[in-house]
Amino acid sequence: MRILSLMLVLCLGACVTAPSYQNVQKTEGEINARDVNYKVTGLFYRDPPDCVSVFPSLAKDRPAMGQALSVAFARHLGEKVDRVIFPRKRKTIEHENGYDLTEKQDRLRYSLKTQCRFYARAQLYDLGDEYVGVFAEKHLGVRLDLYRIEDDQPIWQAAHTVWRADGGVPSSPLGLIGGMASAAMFKTDQEIMPSLIDDAMRRMIRTLPPGI
């Protein structure tokens, strides 16, 4: 079953180009995880964010991945928001002032201290790294949320699953060797996952309205 699934991914890979962008407020029917699905609330336009603090990502049992998501999220937010408080700076402010940002009152104090009224958080909801002989595939599913600190109201949300695969369907002994080599190189390539994170962030940040 895993081999058949990976073969299907690789066959489809040649047909996949840019993802579709779906406003879930206007979309009817099933939601495709590989689309960039997003929602912008009316509050966004009434009170657009001029500063956003990036809070810790939700990535259960994967702290390194959570940190990578938070930093990438902050970096890409900088393309759309005038002021972004990166995770390292936010953590320093927390420690210096004894804030616990899981508590609402401390979030309010943090907001007053930093003069930053919005916070953002990434959530890892899917992560895959498959390898079966001549086939290899990696995928990453991420949700992004942007909230107003004073009332924890969401103003923007986006979710997307991004993936890549390598290898080939062997048609000869030589093709089998080539497919195995390509899949093995893909499996051990340490640059693929950071690149997938950047792809996902770039695509989702694109759904933030202009001029904020």
N, C-alpha and C positions, 0 to 999 in steps of 0.2 A: 504493500500500500504506500509506504514512504517513497519507494522508487517511482511508482506511477505518479504520485503527487509532484515529485521533483521534475519528472519528465514533462508534465503538464505545464509547470511553471516556466521551464526553459523554452518550451514550444511557444507559449504565450509571450515570452519576453521579447521575441522579435516583433510582435505586434504592438507592444506597449510603448507609448510615447509620453507626452505630458499628461498628468492626471486631470480629471475633471474637477471643477470647483462647484460645490453644491451648498447653497444657502438653505439650511435645514428648515428655516421658517417658510420657505417657498416650495420645498421639495415634497412630493407625495410618493408613497411607496417605500420600498426598502432602501436602507442606507448602505452604500458600498464603502467598506472600510478603506479601500485604496483610493477613493476620491478624497479630496480635501473638503471636509464637511465643517461648516462654520455657522456661527450665529452672532449677530450684532444687535444688542438691545437698544431700546429707545434712550435709555439712560446715557449711553455712549455719546449721543449727539447733544443731549442736554448738558452734560458735564464731562467733556472730553478730557482724558488724562494728559497732564503735562509733566508728570513724574511718576515713575513706576519702580517699586522695589521688587526684586525677584526673590521670592521665598524658596525654602528647600523643596526640591522635587519629591513627589511620591513615587518611590521605586523600591518596593519591598525586597529586602535581602540583597539589594544591588546598590550599595552606597556610591561606588565609583561611577556607575551609570547615572545615578541621580545627580551627582555633582556635574558630570559632563552635560547633562540636559539643562541644568540651571545656568551654567556659564554660556552655553550656546544660545539659550533663550534670551539672556540679557544682551548678548552681543547683537542678535538680530533685532531685538526691540529698539536698540539704539538707532536703527534706520527710520523708525517711525515716531519715536517719542523724544522730546527735547532732553529729558533727564532720566537716566536709568541708574538705580543703585544696584551694583553688582553683588553677587552672593558674598564675596570676601568682605566688602565694605559693610554690608548688612550684618554679617556675623560679628564684626568688630564692634559695631554700634550696640548690638544685643549684649555682648559681653561687658562692655564698658558701663552700660546702664542697668544691667541685670534684668533685661526684658525676657519674657517668655512669650514668643509670638504665637503660641497655640492658644493663649488667653486673649480674649477680646479687649480687656482693659489695657493690657500691655501693647496690643496693636495700636490702640488709640494714642497711647503715650509715645510710641515709636513714631507715629504719623506726625504728631505735634513737634517732636524733637527734630525730625528730618525735613519737615515741611513737604512731605511726600504723601499724597492722599490715596494712592492706589497700589495694589500689590498683584503680582502675577505668580502663577505656579504651574509647573509641568507635571504630568503624571504619565508614567510608563505603564501601558496596559497590555502590551504584547512584545515579546522578544523571542526570536527564533534563530537558530544556527544549525542547519541541517547539512549532513554530509553522508552520501552513500556512494562510494566508489567513484563513478564518473560524473556525479552530480553534486553540486553544493549550492546552498541558498541561505541568505541572511535576510531577516526582516525586523522591522522596528515599528511599533505602534505607540503614538504619543498623543496625549490630549493637553491642550493649553487653555488656561483660564485667566481672565483679568477681572479683578474685583475692586470696588470702592471700599476703602478701609472702614469708613464711619458706619456702614450698615451691612457690609459683606455682600452687597448686591453685585451680581455678575454684569459686566458690560460687554464682554466679548468672550467667545469660546471657539475653539477649533480642534479638530482631531483628524489624524491621518496615519495610515500605515504605508511605509515605504519599504521596498525590497530590491534585492539584486540576486542574480544567480549566475552560475558559470558551469562549464562542462559541456558535454555533447553526447548525442546518441551515436554509439559506435556502429559503424558499418563495415569495419575491417579490423584486424588485429592492430594495425597502425593507428586507426582511429580510436581504438580502445585505450591505447597507451597515451595518446594526446588528450583524450577526455579525462583520464585519471590525473594527468599532470596539471591540466587546467583547474580541475576541481580542487586538487590538493593545494595549489598555490592560492586559490581563492579562499579556501578554508583558513589558511594561516596568515593571510594578509591583515595586518593590524590597523591599516588605514581605512578599511571598508566601513566599519561601524561608525567612526567619527564622521565619515563622509555621509553616511545615511542620516545621522543626526542633523547635519547641516542642511541636507536636502529637505528633510521634514520641516525644520524650522523655517527655512526660506519660503517654502510653499505656503505654510500656514500664516506666517507674518504678512504675506501678500494680501491676505483677506482683511487686514485692518484697514479701515477707510482712510483715504489720504487727508492730509492737512490737519492732523491732530497734534 
